[in-house]
Amino acid sequence: MTVTIEDVARRAGVSTATVSRVIAGKPYVRDVLRIRVQDAIQALNYRPSRVARSLRVQRSSIIGLIISDIQNPFFTSVVRAVEDVAQQQGFSVMLCNSDECPEKEAAYIDLLLDEQVSGLIVSPAASDNEIYHRLAEAQVPVVVIDRRVESSPVDMVVADNTQAAFEVVSHLITNGYRRIGAVLGVPNASTGAERYEGYVRALTAHGIEVDPTRVRRGMPRSNFGHTLTLELLRLDNPPDAIFTGNNLLTIGALRAIDELGLRIPEDVALAAFDEMEWMFLVKPALTVVAQPTYAMGKKAAELLLQRIADPSRPPQEILLQPTIKVHESSGPK
């Protein structure tokens, strides 16, 4: 009697999709399940059809793109650039939103691999997700954008967050501000960690003691920006300037400043990461760190296509330089 993949799945107590992933050598199968499937294959003497196996390993002309927050306008230009490059090379883009959740991100990676995408571009929800190391080991073409992943040999396209934060906070100090607060993203994302590092370096370089009570960390969303900025401005000795770590945190900070009836920059100066079109409507105009978002998406797509064409080449990191654009919100004290 011919042993089928359903027989293997039934004996191992897993789905046929899991059996297929083990046979194809795909990542993101838990070790305990992989061992059960391999034991079942051996016990049943299962031999997958060579024709079926060849169909399974065929790649589609689709690139998977997973972003960490689809509500974040930062990704608009990134996604557009990825699609522009992909379309020019005959690829389509499948867009997924991890919602800053590593588990959801891993599930989407699993789904996209099942769809036989040619490669993945991912803005990681966290810097320490072990799945990227497994993807690299399996030689799945992957490019990480915006945020780094730790100890994983994959291609990356990121901005120089530390230097940009150093420069914009130094600008505030040069303009006479000394009690500089920071509203930043969570430290388990490399962007939040690097922007904090730049903030600390700037204060230290100018002889200003780092006061932990003036630093707030949270999810990079407007409601967190609002709550955390209110906390800072209600301190007994509140900041005379605030540095925000992304555009959504900035929205929340602006709402908090307005809610308390404070003026920018007379009562509190403001400098922000990310330049967005809506910021031109804010008066006074905001001092911002403008990230090269389109260039980031373009470089990521180009790197991925290179990786697809040559899976064995060494991983590459591209470091892009943001631009500091000074406006009235950080005017001299």
C-alpha distance (Angstrom), angle and dihedral (degrees) to the residues before:
residue distance angle dihedral
M1 . . .
T2 3.81 . .
V3 3.79 114.3 .
T4 3.80 112.5 -135.2
I5 3.77 133.5 -158.7
E6 3.81 87.3 -108.3
D7 3.82 89.1 60.0
V8 3.80 90.7 53.0
A9 3.81 91.9 47.5
R10 3.80 91.8 49.1
R11 3.82 93.1 50.1
A12 3.82 93.1 46.0
G13 3.81 93.0 44.1
V14 3.81 93.5 -125.9
S15 3.79 137.8 108.4
T16 3.80 123.4 -85.5
A17 3.83 86.8 -116.3
T18 3.82 89.7 61.0
V19 3.80 90.7 49.4
S20 3.81 89.5 50.8
R21 3.81 91.5 50.9
V22 3.81 91.8 50.7
I23 3.81 92.2 48.7
A24 3.81 91.2 47.7
G25 3.81 91.1 48.8
K26 3.78 93.1 -121.4
P27 3.80 122.4 165.1
Y28 3.79 127.5 -119.3
V29 3.76 98.0 58.3
R30 3.78 111.9 125.6
D31 3.79 112.6 -113.3
V32 3.81 92.9 -122.2
L33 3.83 91.0 54.7
R34 3.80 92.8 44.4
I35 3.81 90.4 53.9
R36 3.83 91.8 48.2
V37 3.80 91.3 51.2
Q38 3.81 92.8 46.8
D39 3.83 90.5 49.1
A40 3.81 90.7 50.1
I41 3.81 91.9 48.9
Q42 3.79 90.4 51.7
A43 3.80 94.8 44.2
L44 3.81 93.0 49.7
N45 3.81 94.0 37.8
Y46 3.78 88.8 -128.9
R47 3.81 116.9 -172.4
P48 3.82 114.2 -170.0
S49 3.77 116.3 -138.6
R50 3.79 110.7 -98.7
V51 3.80 89.7 -140.7
A52 3.80 92.5 51.8
R53 3.79 90.7 45.1
S54 3.80 91.9 52.7
L55 3.80 90.2 50.8
R56 3.79 90.8 51.1
V57 3.78 95.4 54.3
Q58 3.77 95.3 48.4
R59 3.79 112.5 115.4
S60 3.77 123.7 -133.1
S61 3.78 125.1 -138.0
I62 3.81 89.6 -109.5
I63 3.80 128.7 111.1
G64 3.79 117.6 -154.8
L65 3.82 115.4 -137.2
I66 3.81 118.2 -170.2
I67 3.81 117.8 -174.8
S68 3.78 125.5 -172.4
D69 3.82 98.5 -130.0
I70 3.78 123.5 12.2
Q71 3.83 90.1 -166.0
N72 3.80 91.2 62.3
P73 3.85 109.1 98.0
F74 3.82 88.5 -151.1
F75 3.78 88.4 82.1
T76 3.81 96.8 53.9
S77 3.80 94.8 86.5
V78 3.80 92.3 35.7
V79 3.80 92.2 57.0
R80 3.81 92.3 43.3
A81 3.80 91.7 52.9
V82 3.81 93.3 48.2
E83 3.80 90.2 50.6
D84 3.83 93.0 46.8
V85 3.81 92.7 54.0
A86 3.81 93.5 41.1
Q87 3.80 93.5 50.4
Q88 3.79 91.7 49.9
Q89 3.81 89.0 55.7
G90 3.80 96.4 44.9
F91 3.81 97.6 -100.4
S92 3.80 130.4 126.4
V93 3.81 124.3 -145.9
M94 3.80 126.3 -128.8
L95 3.82 109.3 -159.5
C96 3.82 123.2 -152.6
N97 3.83 131.7 178.1
S98 3.82 118.2 -143.2
D99 3.82 92.8 -172.2
E100 3.84 90.4 -140.3
C101 3.83 88.9 -64.2
P102 3.85 117.7 129.4
E103 3.81 91.7 -159.4
K104 3.80 92.5 52.6
E105 3.80 89.2 46.2
A106 3.81 91.4 53.1
A107 3.81 90.8 48.2
Y108 3.81 90.7 52.7
I109 3.80 91.1 48.8
D110 3.79 88.3 52.5
L111 3.81 91.1 48.8
L112 3.80 94.3 48.1
L113 3.80 91.7 49.3
D114 3.80 89.0 51.7
E115 3.81 86.7 54.1
Q116 3.83 87.9 56.4
V117 3.81 94.9 -122.1
S118 3.79 114.3 -176.0
G119 3.81 92.7 -126.4
L120 3.79 146.7 -25.8
I121 3.79 135.4 -113.4
V122 3.80 111.3 -167.2
S123 3.78 137.7 -179.8
P124 3.82 97.3 -155.7
A125 3.78 121.1 -129.2
A126 3.82 88.4 -147.3
S127 3.79 135.6 15.3
D128 3.80 97.1 -130.0
N129 3.81 103.4 52.9
E130 3.80 105.1 141.7
I131 3.79 92.7 -152.5
Y132 3.82 91.9 82.1
H133 3.77 91.9 62.1
R134 3.80 89.6 51.8
L135 3.80 91.5 48.2
A136 3.80 89.7 52.3
E137 3.79 91.6 49.0
A138 3.81 89.6 51.4
Q139 3.83 89.6 49.1
V140 3.79 92.7 -122.6
P141 3.84 106.6 162.9
V142 3.82 105.9 -111.3
V143 3.79 134.7 166.0
V144 3.80 120.6 -171.6
I145 3.81 117.8 -150.9
D146 3.82 135.6 -166.0
R147 3.81 94.9 -3.3
R148 3.78 129.1 52.6
V149 3.78 126.3 -128.5
E150 3.77 118.9 -141.7
S151 3.81 124.0 -116.0
S152 3.79 94.2 -9.8
P153 3.82 120.0 126.1
V154 3.81 97.7 -137.9
D155 3.80 133.5 126.2
M156 3.81 113.8 -92.1
V157 3.79 136.6 -167.8
V158 3.80 111.1 -168.6
A159 3.79 140.7 153.2
D160 3.81 124.7 -113.4
N161 3.79 92.6 -106.4
T162 3.79 97.0 166.4
Q163 3.81 95.2 54.2
A164 3.80 93.2 43.2
A165 3.81 92.1 51.1
F166 3.80 90.2 47.0
E167 3.80 91.4 52.9
V168 3.78 97.7 46.8
V169 3.82 94.1 45.6
S170 3.81 89.7 46.3
H171 3.81 87.4 53.6
L172 3.81 89.7 56.1
I173 3.79 90.6 49.5
T174 3.81 92.1 48.9
N175 3.81 88.6 53.4
G176 3.79 90.7 57.9
Y177 3.81 104.4 -93.9
R178 3.78 116.8 136.9
R179 3.82 107.0 162.5
I180 3.79 96.2 64.1
G181 3.78 116.8 173.7
A182 3.80 125.6 -161.6
V183 3.80 130.1 -148.0
L184 3.79 105.6 -169.6
G185 3.79 143.0 164.3
V186 3.77 124.2 -95.7
P187 3.83 116.7 -68.3
N188 3.83 95.1 -125.3
A189 3.81 87.6 72.4
S190 3.80 111.6 73.0
T191 3.81 93.0 -134.1
G192 3.80 91.7 59.6
A193 3.81 92.2 45.6
E194 3.82 94.6 46.9
R195 3.80 95.3 46.4
Y196 3.79 89.6 50.6
E197 3.81 89.0 50.2
G198 3.82 90.7 53.2
Y199 3.81 90.5 48.1
V200 3.81 91.4 52.3
R201 3.81 92.8 45.7
A202 3.80 91.7 52.7
L203 3.81 94.0 50.7
T204 3.80 92.1 45.3
A205 3.80 93.4 47.1
H206 3.82 89.7 55.3
G207 3.79 95.3 45.6
I208 3.80 96.1 -106.9
E209 3.79 117.9 140.4
V210 3.79 115.1 -122.4
D211 3.82 107.7 -118.5
P212 3.84 110.2 -158.9
T213 3.80 90.5 -158.1
R214 3.81 88.9 67.4
V215 3.82 93.6 57.1
R216 3.79 122.8 84.0
R217 3.82 125.6 -178.7
G218 3.78 128.6 -166.2
M219 3.77 146.7 132.9
P220 3.82 109.9 -50.8
R221 3.80 94.7 -106.9
S222 3.79 134.3 115.1
N223 3.81 96.6 -112.5
F224 3.80 89.7 56.4
G225 3.80 90.5 47.0
H226 3.80 89.5 53.3
T227 3.80 95.9 47.7
L228 3.80 95.9 42.5
T229 3.82 93.8 46.8
L230 3.80 90.6 50.7
E231 3.81 88.3 53.1
L232 3.81 91.2 53.3
L233 3.79 95.7 45.5
R234 3.81 92.1 49.2
L235 3.81 93.1 57.2
D236 3.82 116.2 116.9
N237 3.80 88.2 -114.2
P238 3.83 102.2 27.1
P239 3.81 125.2 -164.5
D240 3.78 118.6 -86.6
A241 3.82 88.7 -150.3
I242 3.81 135.6 23.2
F243 3.79 129.7 -151.8
T244 3.82 113.8 -157.4
G245 3.79 122.1 -158.1
N246 3.81 102.5 -143.8
N247 3.80 142.4 3.8
L248 3.81 96.1 -95.5
L249 3.80 91.8 51.2
T250 3.82 86.7 49.4
I251 3.80 91.7 55.9
G252 3.78 89.4 54.1
A253 3.80 92.1 46.0
L254 3.81 91.8 52.2
R255 3.80 90.3 50.8
A256 3.82 91.4 50.5
I257 3.81 93.1 48.4
D258 3.80 91.0 49.5
E259 3.80 91.8 45.4
L260 3.81 90.4 57.2
G261 3.80 92.1 47.4
L262 3.81 93.7 -117.8
R263 3.80 125.4 151.8
I264 3.82 126.8 -130.9
P265 3.04 118.7 -104.8
E266 3.84 98.6 -7.1
D267 3.83 94.4 66.6
V268 3.79 100.0 18.9
A269 3.81 130.5 0.5
L270 3.79 120.9 -139.4
A271 3.82 133.3 -153.6
A272 3.79 121.0 174.9
F273 3.78 143.5 -167.1
D274 3.82 115.8 -121.8
E275 3.78 128.7 34.3
M276 3.80 113.4 -127.6
E277 3.80 130.4 179.9
W278 3.80 92.2 -119.2
M279 3.80 90.0 61.6
F280 3.81 89.6 76.2
L281 3.80 86.7 69.5
V282 3.81 92.5 57.7
K283 3.79 116.7 95.9
P284 2.93 122.0 -124.8
A285 3.81 92.9 35.1
L286 3.79 113.8 -111.2
T287 3.78 126.7 -114.0
V288 3.79 103.8 -128.4
V289 3.78 145.7 179.9
A290 3.82 101.8 -126.5
Q291 3.80 111.0 -151.3
P292 3.84 121.1 -153.6
T293 3.81 92.5 -119.3
Y294 3.81 98.2 162.9
A295 3.81 91.2 47.1
M296 3.81 89.1 49.9
G297 3.80 92.7 55.1
K298 3.80 92.8 42.3
K299 3.80 93.9 50.6
A300 3.80 91.3 45.6
A301 3.80 92.7 53.1
E302 3.81 91.9 46.2
L303 3.81 91.4 49.2
L304 3.79 91.1 49.5
L305 3.80 92.6 51.8
Q306 3.80 89.1 49.8
R307 3.80 89.7 50.1
I308 3.82 91.5 49.6
A309 3.81 90.1 51.3
D310 3.82 93.5 45.5
P311 3.84 112.8 21.5
S312 3.82 93.0 174.5
R313 3.81 99.3 59.8
P314 3.84 118.1 111.5
P315 3.83 117.2 -91.6
Q316 3.80 115.1 -96.1
E317 3.81 132.0 -151.6
I318 3.80 120.1 -155.0
L319 3.81 114.7 -162.6
L320 3.79 114.3 -160.6
Q321 3.81 123.6 -160.5
P322 3.82 118.8 -130.0
T323 3.82 121.2 -147.6
I324 3.82 126.1 -124.5
K325 3.81 111.2 -135.5
V326 3.80 111.6 -167.3
H327 3.81 119.2 -151.8
E328 3.81 139.0 157.2
S329 3.82 98.3 -71.9
S330 3.81 90.4 78.5
G331 3.79 97.7 39.0
P332 3.82 119.7 153.5
K333 3.79 114.7 -69.4
